[in-house]
Amino acid sequence: MNISFTRVRVLNIHIRDFFVVTLFNEKYEDAILRVRAKIRNCSEVESSPTS
């Protein structure tokens, strides 16, 4: 049995403003979702290994 562990980086992110725009094609068959956020605060949290 092989078990592998991966260390994951965990961030706490405090978002100040959040904007979403949806762009559709002419036939409304396809769309692009654009998301923009202004980050107020970002800090790294101690991470633990995951299997």
C-alpha positions as CSV (number, residue, x, y, z in Angstrom):
1,M,0.0,0.0,0.0
2,N,1.3,3.4,-1.0
3,I,0.2,6.5,0.9
4,S,1.2,10.0,-0.3
5,F,0.6,13.3,1.4
6,T,0.4,16.7,-0.2
7,R,0.8,19.9,1.8
8,V,-1.9,22.4,1.0
9,R,-1.6,26.2,1.3
10,V,-4.6,27.7,3.1
11,L,-5.4,31.4,2.9
12,N,-7.9,33.5,4.8
13,I,-9.1,36.2,2.3
14,H,-11.3,39.1,3.3
15,I,-13.0,40.5,0.2
16,R,-14.0,44.2,0.2
17,D,-15.9,44.5,-3.1
18,F,-17.1,41.8,-5.5
19,F,-18.1,42.4,-9.1
20,V,-19.6,39.8,-11.6
21,V,-20.3,40.4,-15.3
22,T,-21.9,37.8,-17.6
23,L,-21.3,38.2,-21.3
24,F,-23.6,36.1,-23.6
25,N,-23.1,35.3,-27.3
26,E,-25.8,36.4,-29.8
27,K,-27.9,33.2,-29.5
28,Y,-27.5,33.0,-25.7
29,E,-25.9,29.6,-26.1
30,D,-22.6,30.4,-24.5
31,A,-21.5,32.8,-21.8
32,I,-18.4,34.2,-20.2
33,L,-18.5,35.0,-16.5
34,R,-16.0,37.6,-15.4
35,V,-15.4,38.0,-11.7
36,R,-13.3,40.8,-10.0
37,A,-12.7,41.2,-6.3
38,K,-10.9,43.8,-4.2
39,I,-9.0,42.1,-1.4
40,R,-8.9,43.9,1.9
41,N,-6.8,41.4,3.9
42,C,-5.0,38.1,3.2
43,S,-3.3,35.9,5.7
44,E,-1.9,32.4,5.5
45,V,-3.2,29.8,7.8
46,E,-1.2,26.9,9.1
47,S,-1.8,24.0,6.7
48,S,-1.9,20.3,7.4
49,P,-1.0,17.4,5.0
50,T,-3.9,15.8,3.1
51,S,-3.9,12.3,1.7
